[in-house]
Amino acid sequence: MRKIFITGGAGYVGAVLVPKLLDKGYYVTVLDLMIYGEDVLPKHDNLNAVKGDIRDIELLKKLIPGHDAVIHLACISNDPSFELNPELGKSINLDPFEPMVRIAKEGKVARFIYASSSSVYGIKEEPNVTEDMVLEPLTDYSIFKADCEKILKKHESDDFTCLTIRPATVCGYSPRLRLDLAVNILTNFAVNKGFIKVFGGEQKRPNIHIQDMTDLYCMVLELPHEKIHGKIFNAGYENFKMKEIAQMVKNVVGDIEIRTEPTDDNRSYHISSELIKKEIGFEPQHSIEDAVRELKNAFDEGLIQNSFENEKYFNVKLMQNINLH
């Protein structure tokens, strides 16, 4: 595994993952629309950053063959982004997926790693949501994620190692920062407004630190075929209620007020990450409080400017403004 092709490599997770892979001596090709800027990736001799669209099938045919592995991160992520334009969501999150898998397989790529989502489960009553449970996706975003999992399953073969990861919500600092994710939103409010607003508070939200998420992608590139082939793994930290996460933010940031308001949205998600620990020994090394601490430091150092006004931190705002289609 020396040459890695990453879709969405200039996104929130990709901008942390790519430098790690380069540090480990990999050659990396990134394909990304670069709508959040090209400066989130380092300048490096072993990096080929291509500004382009995964819907451009001819471009995929040109770029993918010759790589050892594909890590597919690119998508219109989170439900509000989807509601902006459902056709756009489908055209990016579902339509190019099977062509990309076929191109990878026919191009002798050995390994395909797919970033699905723990939202594919929908809302479960069970205290521990495990990988073998029935998927009940509630939104277009999660329905297409589940559809892509089925497509990948269909193309597995002995010389085409396929792995699906269902991450929890990622949190923490990235050069391509998102401030529209639960822990990051609360930290932005705490640091810059002096209070946190929690709607409801009893809902559970699984999170995973961005350093753990990217360490996991690095790890599965190295593992032998039989350890990961055809597997589906949840990847999360512990499951906490929103009010508990707000308290963690307060513990780090200091004396701030937590305001609780009623909500109609009582969706509560929780996942078990026991299987991935048992089968490949992956355990998160970073806590939610670590993520809050890193974000606070980035604010203190002036690395994050105009954190409520700057559209680049908010997927929906930016896509609206550039009229992505």
Rosetta blueprint (number, residue, H / E / L):
1 M L
2 R L
3 K E
4 I E
5 F E
6 I E
7 T E
8 G L
9 G L
10 A L
11 G L
12 Y L
13 V L
14 G H
15 A H
16 V H
17 L H
18 V H
19 P H
20 K H
21 L H
22 L H
23 D H
24 K L
25 G L
26 Y L
27 Y E
28 V E
29 T E
30 V E
31 L E
32 D E
33 L L
34 M L
35 I L
36 Y L
37 G L
38 E L
39 D L
40 V L
41 L L
42 P L
43 K L
44 H L
45 D L
46 N L
47 L E
48 N E
49 A E
50 V E
51 K E
52 G L
53 D L
54 I L
55 R L
56 D L
57 I H
58 E H
59 L H
60 L H
61 K H
62 K H
63 L H
64 I L
65 P L
66 G L
67 H L
68 D L
69 A E
70 V E
71 I E
72 H E
73 L L
74 A L
75 C L
76 I L
77 S L
78 N L
79 D H
80 P H
81 S H
82 F H
83 E H
84 L H
85 N L
86 P H
87 E H
88 L H
89 G H
90 K H
91 S H
92 I H
93 N H
94 L L
95 D L
96 P L
97 F H
98 E H
99 P H
100 M H
101 V H
102 R H
103 I H
104 A H
105 K H
106 E H
107 G L
108 K L
109 V L
110 A L
111 R E
112 F E
113 I E
114 Y E
115 A E
116 S L
117 S L
118 S H
119 S H
120 V H
121 Y H
122 G L
123 I L
124 K L
125 E L
126 E L
127 P L
128 N L
129 V L
130 T L
131 E L
132 D L
133 M L
134 V L
135 L L
136 E L
137 P L
138 L L
139 T L
140 D H
141 Y H
142 S H
143 I H
144 F H
145 K H
146 A H
147 D H
148 C H
149 E H
150 K H
151 I H
152 L H
153 K H
154 K H
155 H H
156 E L
157 S E
158 D L
159 D L
160 F E
161 T E
162 C E
163 L E
164 T E
165 I E
166 R E
167 P E
168 A L
169 T E
170 V E
171 C E
172 G L
173 Y L
174 S L
175 P L
176 R L
177 L L
178 R L
179 L L
180 D L
181 L L
182 A H
183 V H
184 N H
185 I H
186 L H
187 T H
188 N H
189 F H
190 A H
191 V H
192 N H
193 K H
194 G L
195 F E
196 I E
197 K E
198 V E
199 F E
200 G L
201 G L
202 E L
203 Q L
204 K E
205 R E
206 P E
207 N E
208 I E
209 H E
210 I H
211 Q H
212 D H
213 M H
214 T H
215 D H
216 L H
217 Y H
218 C H
219 M H
220 V H
221 L H
222 E H
223 L L
224 P L
225 H H
226 E H
227 K H
228 I H
229 H L
230 G L
231 K E
232 I E
233 F E
234 N E
235 A E
236 G L
237 Y L
238 E L
239 N E
240 F E
241 K E
242 M H
243 K H
244 E H
245 I H
246 A H
247 Q H
248 M H
249 V H
250 K H
251 N H
252 V H
253 V H
254 G L
255 D L
256 I L
257 E E
258 I E
259 R E
260 T E
261 E E
262 P L
263 T L
264 D L
265 D L
266 N L
267 R L
268 S L
269 Y L
270 H L
271 I L
272 S L
273 S L
274 E H
275 L H
276 I H
277 K H
278 K H
279 E H
280 I H
281 G L
282 F L
283 E L
284 P L
285 Q L
286 H L
287 S L
288 I H
289 E H
290 D H
291 A H
292 V H
293 R H
294 E H
295 L H
296 K H
297 N H
298 A H
299 F H
300 D H
301 E L
302 G L
303 L L
304 I L
305 Q L
306 N L
307 S L
308 F L
309 E L
310 N L
311 E H
312 K H
313 Y H
314 F L
315 N H
316 V H
317 K H
318 L H
319 M H
320 Q H
321 N H
322 I H
323 N L
324 L L
325 H L
